[in-house]
Amino acid sequence: MIPESIKELHGKSKFFFGSQFLKETLPRISEDLDIDFLLIGKLISNSTQIQSLVYSKNDDKFLPLKYDLHATPCELTTRDNFCCYESSVAKLFPEDYLLEEMQIEGYIGISFASSLDKIKGVIVALTHNPINNTNSITESLKLFQNKIAEEIKKEGVKILNPEYYQ
């Protein structure tokens, strides 16, 4: 079930565009759903890398992150359109050193696509604790996936530049 606060935010988000959209929505989604990190990533053309922007709830800041998909849960997300590990995700993906470094326990990722259904990017919720509201997080992220895809399509990777959010 999607929390009312997320539904309200989704309704208001149609008035935000580009970096303002992400600046206004990612902190609220993170807070309302108790997500420690919210990652928005775009698949770099002709590669297996993701260029992403990560919102950190604890630091209240936006951080850049570019990484290779190999041996990560995001690789599964881009392949299967959805991936969820309520706990122990860092142990299940030992080659993904960032999960261990960031002390990530829970992972929920959904992909978004262009009009041709080619995977273009991912939206990922990362938590320090096991996830106990999987359906709420998943449905909430799905609510925003088309808007995120639209904004990244219009803005390209520049929307993923943390300088826009300082």
C-alpha positions in Angstrom: 0.0 0.0 0.0 1.3 3.4 -0.9 1.3 5.9 2.0 -1.0 8.9 1.6 2.0 11.3 1.9 3.7 9.6 -1.1 0.4 9.9 -3.1 0.2 13.6 -2.2 3.9 14.1 -3.2 3.2 12.3 -6.5 0.3 14.7 -7.2 2.5 17.8 -6.5 5.4 16.4 -8.5 3.8 17.2 -11.8 4.6 20.8 -11.1 8.4 20.1 -10.7 10.8 19.5 -13.6 14.4 18.5 -14.1 16.7 18.8 -11.1 13.9 20.5 -9.1 11.8 17.4 -9.4 14.5 15.2 -7.9 15.4 17.8 -5.3 11.8 18.0 -4.1 10.9 14.4 -4.3 13.9 12.2 -3.3 14.3 13.5 0.2 10.5 13.2 0.9 10.4 9.6 -0.5 13.4 8.7 1.5 12.0 10.1 4.7 8.4 8.8 4.3 9.5 5.3 3.4 12.5 5.1 5.7 15.0 4.6 2.9 18.7 5.4 3.8 19.8 5.9 0.2 17.7 6.5 -2.9 19.6 6.0 -6.2 18.5 7.2 -9.6 20.8 5.8 -12.4 21.0 5.9 -16.1 22.5 3.2 -18.2 25.4 4.6 -20.2 24.9 3.9 -23.9 26.9 1.0 -25.3 28.3 0.0 -21.9 27.6 -1.9 -18.7 27.9 1.1 -16.5 25.4 3.2 -14.6 25.8 7.0 -14.1 23.8 7.8 -11.0 22.8 10.3 -8.4 22.4 9.0 -4.8 20.4 10.8 -2.2 21.7 10.1 1.3 19.0 10.6 3.9 21.4 10.7 6.9 23.6 13.3 5.3 20.8 15.1 3.4 22.9 15.4 0.3 23.1 14.2 -3.3 26.2 12.3 -4.3 27.5 11.1 -7.7 28.2 7.5 -8.3 29.3 5.7 -11.5 29.7 2.0 -11.3 29.8 -1.2 -13.4 26.7 -3.4 -13.3 28.7 -6.7 -13.2 27.9 -8.8 -10.1 25.5 -6.2 -8.6 21.8 -6.4 -7.8 21.4 -3.6 -10.3 22.5 -6.0 -13.0 19.5 -8.2 -12.2 17.3 -5.2 -12.0 18.2 -4.1 -15.5 17.7 -7.6 -16.8 14.5 -8.6 -14.9 13.0 -5.1 -14.4 12.8 -5.7 -10.7 15.0 -7.0 -7.9 14.4 -7.2 -4.2 16.5 -8.4 -1.2 14.9 -7.6 2.1 18.1 -8.4 3.9 21.7 -9.6 3.5 22.1 -8.1 0.1 25.8 -7.2 0.7 26.5 -10.9 1.6 24.7 -12.1 -1.5 26.8 -9.9 -3.8 30.3 -10.0 -2.3 31.8 -8.5 -5.5 29.7 -5.3 -5.1 32.1 -3.7 -2.6 29.9 -0.6 -2.4 27.1 -2.5 -0.7 29.5 -3.6 2.0 31.2 -0.2 2.3 27.8 1.6 2.6 26.6 -1.1 5.1 23.6 -2.0 3.0 21.2 -4.7 4.2 18.1 -4.2 2.1 17.7 -3.5 -1.7 14.7 -2.8 -3.9 15.3 -1.9 -7.5 13.1 -1.2 -10.4 14.0 -0.3 -13.9 12.6 2.3 -16.2 12.6 2.1 -20.0 12.3 4.3 -23.1 9.3 4.2 -25.4 11.1 1.3 -27.2 11.2 -0.8 -24.0 15.0 -0.6 -24.0 16.2 -0.4 -20.4 17.5 3.0 -19.7 18.0 3.2 -16.0 17.2 2.1 -12.4 15.5 3.5 -9.3 16.9 1.8 -6.2 16.1 2.0 -2.5 19.0 1.0 -0.2 18.6 0.5 3.6 20.9 -0.1 6.5 18.3 -2.3 8.2 16.3 -5.2 6.8 13.3 -4.0 4.8 9.9 -4.6 6.4 7.7 -2.5 4.1 8.6 -4.1 0.7 5.3 -3.6 -1.0 5.0 0.0 0.1 8.4 0.9 -1.2 8.0 -1.0 -4.4 4.6 0.5 -5.3 5.8 4.0 -4.3 8.9 3.7 -6.5 6.7 2.5 -9.4 4.5 5.5 -8.9 7.4 7.8 -9.8 9.3 5.7 -12.4 7.6 7.2 -15.5 8.2 10.8 -14.2 11.9 9.9 -13.5 12.3 8.3 -16.9 10.7 11.4 -18.5 13.0 13.9 -16.7 16.2 11.9 -17.4 15.1 11.6 -21.1 14.7 15.4 -21.3 17.7 16.3 -19.3 20.2 13.5 -20.0 22.9 12.7 -17.5 23.2 16.4 -16.4 20.2 15.8 -14.1 22.4 13.3 -12.3 25.0 16.0 -11.5 25.0 16.7 -7.7 26.1 20.3 -8.4 22.5 21.0 -9.3 21.4 20.1 -5.8 23.9 22.1 -3.7 
